Amino acid sequence: MIKGVRLSKIKEILYNVGSVKVEELCELMHVSPVTIRNDLNELEKENFATRIHGGAVINPDKQINRPDFNLSKDLDNVISHNVIVPLSAERQIGVLARQMVKDDSWIFLGCGSTCASIALALQDKSVNVVTNSVLVATMLAQNPMANVMVTGGYLSGRYRSHLSGDIFEQSLSNIRVDIAFFGTAAINLERGFCVQGLEERSIYLSVKKIARQTVIVASTYKYGKDSYFILAKLDEPDAIIAEKDVPEEYKRYFDEHHVTLVTQAEEKRLSEYEHEGNAD
């Protein structure tokens, strides 16, 4: 992975959860600790982050002044530079999510990089998708076998890349989906699944009413983190997808509360795309 892509992704992670560990970034990006430490040192020189033992934290002024994302101008750049479109860890989550989606079924895909990874994994699948993510809709438009329904609503979020509000809620009437996939910024034993935007809880609750199954998708680096607003309690979703084993205390919690945890793809069911994703 080229340096510019790594730095962009590290910044995105810091924006979302506030801190990173060297070992987590090594696993996500498949590079050495020396490379990651050099990247973090560079971000510290830029005054973007402050190095701490074993990792880095974002500087408060950068968190407040996070740059806006101009969808009309920046979509191609975002896709090509892998800022929102996922790294290999999130690609693996896309693989696992794909296996849950039956041909010609109806699903909901939310916003964020992990849901974008699912859209990427569905590029060659016959599926019906309801989404409030402009990015997800744009990606799935490249799949001629996908029937894509974009909800109504107001452009929301710091990136102005998803739809919400009363029009969004109204557009869900008379719709039923088999599975609803949601991303999250952080996962915390005390607070649950946490997100950056206040409106994301309303989106979650509205979609949950029309979904037979609700699934949270999140990379393991988000476990033990925290964010501003609560999306859902840890025992609310029907299933959780991560690219590898999650921390033991979370595995125990999910097991005790009968929440399905999915962390490993069945090799025999992988398509050509999925094999490439796991090889990253």
Summary of the structure (lengths in Angstrom):
residues: 280
radius of gyration: 17.9
end to end distance: 9.6
largest distance: 53.7
contacts: 946
relative contact order: 0.13
helix: 42%
strand: 23%
